[in-house]
Amino acid sequence: MELAPYVGVWTRELTVFRRYWGSTTFASIVEPTVYLLAFGFGLGALITSINGYSYIEFVGTGSVATAVLFASVFAGMFNTYIKRVYQKTYDGILATPVDVGELITAEALWIAAKAGVYGCAPLLVAMCFGLTPSWGMLAVPLIAFLTGLGFALMGQWLSGVVPSIDSFNYVTSALITPLFLVAGTFFPISGLPTWVQTLSQLNPLYHCVQLVRDAVFGWQPLADLWHVIALIIFAAIMRVLAVRRLERRLIQ
């Protein structure tokens, strides 16, 4: 594997990020933080504890996954579509010694790297309101990166599936929102019907939530190994789908 294509794509992304970092960072950090504060203090006043955690601890760790989801899947969807259809950025990049697989992977890694940083914001806010720091928190950026990689690739794949940019409204309502709600972020899935709990194993965001909570409150080796494997499988499948779909869009 040659590193030059990845360095080239990352250099371009870094140049653009330096110019627009304020708006992209604001949107990716503030919205999950608002969810944390609203649910943490709103419902937290009514709910004393969940599964042995205070509600602010429960929501604070779950909001990490929310930040990762918003920072990665929407960037993968909208940025990829705009660069491909409106700006024709990809046409210029593919005129250089970079193939579609390298381009898609490099951009997904860039999005995942940002998600790894953005995902820590709700955790820092929760610490200001009582979440006890732990050494396991050092693993949270890695968990956020792995999760963000899968969702970035999913967003890229979706950008090649939809017929127009307006169709992302359907994707958000029918796919992203259910993933967001049924992940154990704001309430435990143990209270849901058994079939929903079973389906949650197919939700990558659920695995991210569980890993973050275990990193903060105490590892569960066997369960956490399964969560990591699930996220790796998700990212691998999404890469295959994203590359194949965008090859058809960009080349064929």
C-alpha positions as CSV (number, residue, x, y, z in Angstrom):
1,M,0.0,0.0,0.0
2,E,1.4,3.4,-1.0
3,L,1.1,6.2,1.4
4,A,1.4,9.0,-1.1
5,P,-2.3,9.0,-2.1
6,Y,-3.4,9.1,1.5
7,V,-1.0,11.9,2.3
8,G,-2.2,13.9,-0.7
9,V,-5.9,13.5,0.2
10,W,-5.2,14.3,3.9
11,T,-3.1,17.4,2.9
12,R,-6.0,18.7,0.9
13,E,-8.5,18.0,3.7
14,L,-6.3,19.7,6.3
15,T,-6.0,22.8,4.1
16,V,-9.8,23.0,3.7
17,F,-10.3,22.3,7.5
18,R,-8.0,25.1,8.5
19,R,-10.4,27.5,6.6
20,Y,-13.7,26.1,7.7
21,W,-12.9,24.4,11.1
22,G,-15.1,26.8,13.1
23,S,-18.4,25.9,11.4
24,T,-17.7,22.2,11.1
25,T,-16.5,21.9,14.7
26,F,-19.4,23.9,16.1
27,A,-22.0,21.8,14.5
28,S,-20.4,18.5,15.4
29,I,-19.8,19.4,19.1
30,V,-22.6,21.7,20.1
31,E,-25.6,19.5,19.1
32,P,-24.5,16.4,21.1
33,T,-23.6,18.6,24.0
34,V,-27.1,20.2,23.9
35,Y,-28.6,16.7,24.0
36,L,-26.4,15.9,27.0
37,L,-27.4,19.0,28.9
38,A,-31.1,18.8,28.0
39,F,-31.5,15.1,28.8
40,G,-29.0,15.0,31.6
41,F,-30.5,17.8,33.6
42,G,-34.1,17.6,32.4
43,L,-34.7,13.9,32.9
44,G,-31.9,13.7,35.4
45,A,-34.0,15.6,37.8
46,L,-36.7,12.8,37.6
47,I,-34.5,9.8,37.3
48,T,-32.1,9.0,40.1
49,S,-30.1,6.2,38.5
50,I,-30.0,3.7,35.6
51,N,-28.1,0.4,35.9
52,G,-26.2,1.8,38.9
53,Y,-25.1,5.1,37.2
54,S,-26.5,8.5,37.8
55,Y,-28.4,9.8,34.8
56,I,-25.8,12.4,33.9
57,E,-23.1,9.6,33.9
58,F,-25.4,7.4,31.7
59,V,-26.2,10.1,29.2
60,G,-22.7,11.6,29.3
61,T,-21.1,8.4,28.1
62,G,-23.9,7.7,25.6
63,S,-23.6,11.2,24.1
64,V,-20.1,10.3,23.0
65,A,-21.6,8.0,20.5
66,T,-24.1,10.7,19.4
67,A,-21.2,13.1,18.7
68,V,-19.4,10.4,16.7
69,L,-22.5,9.6,14.6
70,F,-23.2,13.2,13.8
71,A,-19.6,14.0,13.0
72,S,-19.1,11.0,10.7
73,V,-22.2,9.9,8.9
74,F,-23.3,13.3,7.8
75,A,-19.8,14.3,6.7
76,G,-19.7,11.1,4.7
77,M,-23.1,11.7,3.2
78,F,-23.1,15.4,2.4
79,N,-19.4,16.2,1.8
80,T,-19.0,13.2,-0.5
81,Y,-22.1,14.1,-2.5
82,I,-21.1,17.8,-2.8
83,K,-17.5,17.0,-3.8
84,R,-18.7,14.4,-6.4
85,V,-21.7,16.2,-7.9
86,Y,-21.3,19.9,-7.5
87,Q,-17.7,20.7,-6.9
88,K,-16.3,17.9,-9.1
89,T,-13.4,17.6,-6.6
90,Y,-13.2,13.9,-7.1
91,D,-12.7,14.3,-10.9
92,G,-9.6,16.3,-10.2
93,I,-8.2,14.0,-7.6
94,L,-8.8,10.9,-9.8
95,A,-6.9,12.6,-12.6
96,T,-3.8,12.1,-10.3
97,P,-2.3,8.7,-9.4
98,V,-5.1,8.0,-6.9
99,D,-7.8,5.4,-7.4
100,V,-11.3,5.3,-6.0
101,G,-10.5,2.9,-3.2
102,E,-7.6,5.1,-2.0
103,L,-9.7,8.2,-2.2
104,I,-12.7,6.8,-0.3
105,T,-10.5,5.2,2.4
106,A,-8.4,8.3,2.9
107,E,-11.4,10.6,3.2
108,A,-13.1,8.1,5.6
109,L,-10.0,8.0,7.8
110,W,-9.9,11.8,7.9
111,I,-13.5,12.0,9.0
112,A,-12.9,9.2,11.5
113,A,-9.9,11.1,12.9
114,K,-12.1,14.2,13.5
115,A,-14.9,12.1,15.0
116,G,-12.3,10.7,17.4
117,V,-11.7,14.2,18.7
118,Y,-15.3,15.5,18.6
119,G,-16.5,12.4,20.5
120,C,-14.6,13.5,23.5
121,A,-16.4,16.8,23.9
122,P,-19.6,15.4,25.6
123,L,-17.3,13.4,27.9
124,L,-15.5,16.6,29.0
125,V,-18.8,18.4,29.6
126,A,-20.1,15.5,31.7
127,M,-16.9,15.6,33.7
128,C,-17.7,19.2,34.6
129,F,-21.0,18.0,36.0
130,G,-19.9,15.1,38.1
131,L,-18.6,12.3,35.8
132,T,-15.5,10.8,37.6
133,P,-12.4,10.7,35.4
134,S,-10.8,7.3,34.8
135,W,-7.8,5.9,32.9
136,G,-10.1,4.0,30.7
137,M,-11.2,7.3,29.2
138,L,-8.0,7.4,27.3
139,A,-9.4,4.7,25.0
140,V,-12.5,6.8,24.1
141,P,-10.8,8.6,21.1
142,L,-9.8,5.2,19.7
143,I,-13.4,3.8,20.1
144,A,-14.7,7.0,18.5
145,F,-12.3,6.7,15.6
146,L,-13.2,3.1,14.9
147,T,-16.9,3.9,15.1
148,G,-16.5,7.0,13.0
149,L,-14.7,5.1,10.3
150,G,-17.6,2.7,9.8
151,F,-20.2,5.5,9.8
152,A,-18.1,7.7,7.5
153,L,-17.9,4.8,5.0
154,M,-21.6,4.2,5.4
155,G,-22.3,7.9,4.6
156,Q,-20.1,7.7,1.5
157,W,-22.0,4.6,0.4
158,L,-25.3,6.4,0.9
159,S,-24.0,9.4,-1.1
160,G,-23.7,7.1,-4.1
161,V,-27.1,5.5,-3.6
162,V,-29.4,8.5,-3.3
163,P,-30.6,10.1,-6.6
164,S,-30.4,13.6,-5.2
165,I,-29.1,15.5,-2.2
166,D,-32.7,16.1,-1.0
167,S,-33.1,12.3,-0.6
168,F,-30.8,12.5,2.5
169,N,-34.0,13.7,4.4
170,Y,-35.4,10.2,3.9
171,V,-32.1,8.6,5.0
172,T,-32.0,10.7,8.1
173,S,-35.6,10.0,9.2
174,A,-35.7,6.3,8.2
175,L,-32.2,5.1,9.1
176,I,-30.0,7.5,11.1
177,T,-32.7,8.5,13.6
178,P,-33.6,4.9,14.5
179,L,-30.0,4.0,14.9
180,F,-29.5,7.0,17.2
181,L,-32.5,6.3,19.4
182,V,-32.2,2.5,19.7
183,A,-28.6,2.4,20.9
184,G,-28.8,2.7,24.6
185,T,-27.8,6.3,24.5
186,F,-30.5,8.0,26.6
187,F,-32.2,4.9,28.0
188,P,-31.2,1.2,28.5
189,I,-32.4,-1.1,25.7
190,S,-33.2,-3.7,28.4
191,G,-36.7,-2.1,28.7
192,L,-37.4,-2.6,25.0
193,P,-39.1,-5.7,23.5
194,T,-36.8,-8.8,23.1
195,W,-36.8,-8.6,19.3
196,V,-35.6,-5.0,19.5
197,Q,-32.8,-5.9,21.9
198,T,-31.8,-8.6,19.4
199,L,-31.8,-6.2,16.5
200,S,-29.7,-3.8,18.5
201,Q,-26.8,-6.1,18.1
202,L,-26.8,-5.1,14.4
203,N,-26.6,-1.4,15.4
204,P,-23.0,-0.2,15.3
205,L,-23.9,2.7,17.5
206,Y,-25.0,0.4,20.3
207,H,-21.6,-1.3,20.3
208,C,-19.9,2.1,20.5
209,V,-22.1,3.1,23.5
210,Q,-21.3,-0.1,25.3
211,L,-17.5,0.2,24.7
212,V,-17.5,3.8,25.9
213,R,-19.4,3.0,29.1
214,D,-17.1,0.0,29.8
215,A,-14.0,2.2,29.1
216,V,-15.2,4.8,31.7
217,F,-16.7,2.5,34.3
218,G,-14.8,-0.8,33.9
219,W,-14.0,-3.2,31.1
220,Q,-15.9,-6.3,30.4
221,P,-13.3,-8.2,28.3
222,L,-15.4,-10.8,26.5
223,A,-18.3,-8.5,25.8
224,D,-16.0,-5.6,24.7
225,L,-14.1,-7.9,22.4
226,W,-17.4,-8.7,20.6
227,H,-18.2,-5.0,20.4
228,V,-14.8,-4.2,18.8
229,I,-15.2,-7.1,16.3
230,A,-18.7,-5.9,15.4
231,L,-17.4,-2.4,14.7
232,I,-14.5,-3.8,12.6
233,I,-16.9,-5.9,10.6
234,F,-19.2,-3.0,10.1
235,A,-16.4,-0.8,8.8
236,A,-15.1,-3.5,6.5
237,I,-18.5,-4.2,4.9
238,M,-19.2,-0.4,4.5
239,R,-15.8,0.1,2.8
240,V,-16.6,-2.6,0.2
241,L,-20.1,-1.2,-0.4
242,A,-18.8,2.4,-0.6
243,V,-15.9,1.7,-3.0
244,R,-18.1,-0.4,-5.3
245,R,-20.9,2.1,-5.4
246,L,-18.7,5.2,-5.9
247,E,-16.6,3.4,-8.6
248,R,-19.8,3.0,-10.6
249,R,-20.7,6.7,-10.0
250,L,-17.3,8.1,-10.7
251,I,-15.9,5.8,-13.4
252,Q,-18.5,3.7,-15.1
